[in-house]
């Protein structure tokens, strides 16, 4: 994107009451961000969902003045700008209807053709949650995923430190501009994160870490990734918001289960109970459901820094995945792999299993990550 084009995209971002969905609509109708500002007010006003107020806001000369000030900050601080129509814009984020028109980045990240997993949860992570998070990322390391989180206290920083400890890229998604650090206590990690990934945000340098900004940035955490993991969460929290967004994007969601009376397991248990998330007990669960395990046979796993990962650990995950199924479960799994999605009654009939037994078996197989339930009492194998 040229500098002149960037100025107009920034100016469009600055327009009051101009969200990403509306901005994309205007760009699609007019052909470019610059063309939006050059279009006649009468034509803009007639575009579905725009109206008089937004049209008047577009006409304000302050938009371009503010854009030029922000451009100066971008150029002076070597900020990377990714426009939603550019090739370098994160691929998965392109498919999100409310993805940011412009994404700002810093650091040394490389997201192209990468496995990307978001890890979120409570800021008051327990020792149970912290240990599981660290072990999960260590076990996922052979697959060389990028770990995305929000750089906040608790689960976020635990996940990002664990990623760096295992030689993985990590990306912090911020709820403010790239000219500041929040929380300030995490300033000591900034250089390390930028050397092993970086930071992204859709907020300008004038934006401060307001509450609504954290909720807004959660769509980026969910949108960047093929899967979102919730480590711990109370009944309400930002991690659950991110999980809901990921679910709405049709991405896989995983949740760490906990005891029924644990406050910071309530949110995860609810996600599992409502079938918005898969139960997560190990890295093997994720690898199986996401299909990563198929890549382990006959291949070497290479990390971001070029070093060969522990192949024995990677292959042990493959063994663990299939060892968890007994002979009858393997029969059901093979049937679904061959025939595709099927009704419970058909599965029971074809596999010669009583319906009541097939029902409980499929639930057990779902928890092991071998099958997934679908609407209409259908089931399919997770390949």
C-alpha positions, 0 to 999 in steps of 0.5 A: 500500500502506498503512503497516499493510500494509507492516509485515506484508510487511516482517515476512514478509520478516524471517522466517528461511528465508522466501524470496520463493517461499515468501512468495508462496505464503503470501500467495496461500493466506492472502490477505495478509501480515497474514493469514499472521500471523493464521492458525492454526499448524496450518493454516500447517503443512499448506501444501505446502512450509511445515512446522513450522520455518517456521511456528514462525519466523512466530510469533516476535514479533521479526518485527514489531518488526524490521519497525517498525524498518525502516519507520522507516528507510524513512519517514525516508529517502523510500524507495520500496517496490513490492509485487509485487501493486501496479501500480507494481511493475516489469512484467517482474519480475512474471513472475519466480517468484522476484521479490522480494515487496518492492522498495526504490528511491531516485532519479528512475526511471521504468520504466513502458512503457520498454525496459530492458536490463541490461549486466553483465560482469567487474570487470576490463574490458579496453580492448576491452570498455570501448570496445565498451560505450560505443559500444553504449550510444551507438548504442542511445541513439536507442531511449531504453532504461533501462540496468540494472547492478550499480554495481560496478567494470568493466563495470557502472560503464562502462555506467552512466556511458555511459548518463548521458553519452547522456541515458539513465536508469540503474538500479543494482541493489544487493546491500545496503541503500540506506543504504550505497554499495559500492564506496565509490569509487563514492560520487561517482556516487550523486547523478548516478545518482539524478538520472538514474534511481536504485537498487533492492534487495530488501535491508534497511538492516541488510544488508551487501554479502556475496558471496551477496547479489551472487548473489541480486541478479542475478535482479533485474538479469535480471528487470527487463530484456527483454534482458541483455548480457554484455560480458566475462566469464571462465569463471566470474563474476556476469555469467554467473550473470545471463545464465543467470537471464535465459535461464531467464526466457526473456529475450534474452541477448547476448554480446560475442565475443572471441578464443579465448585471451582470458581475459575472453572465455571466458565470452561465447564459451561463452554463444554456443557453447552458444546461450544468447546471441546474438553481439553485434557492434553495436547493430543486432544488438540492435535487430533481434532485439528488434524495436526497428528497426520503431519507427524508421519515421515516428517521432521518438525522444524521450529521457527529458529530452524532447530529440529524439535523433539521427534520422539515427543511428537511421535508419542502424541500420535501413539497416545491419540489412537491408544485412547480408543478401544476396539469397539470405538475404533470400529465406530471411528472407522465406520464414520471415516468411511461413510462421513456424517451419520445418525446415531441410530444408523451408527448403532445399526451398522456397527451392531451396537445397542443404541444406548451403548452407542450414545454413551460411547460417542460421548466418550469418543467426543471427549477423546477428540475422535468424533464431533456431534452435529445438529440433528443427532448426527456425528462425524469423525475428526480426521 
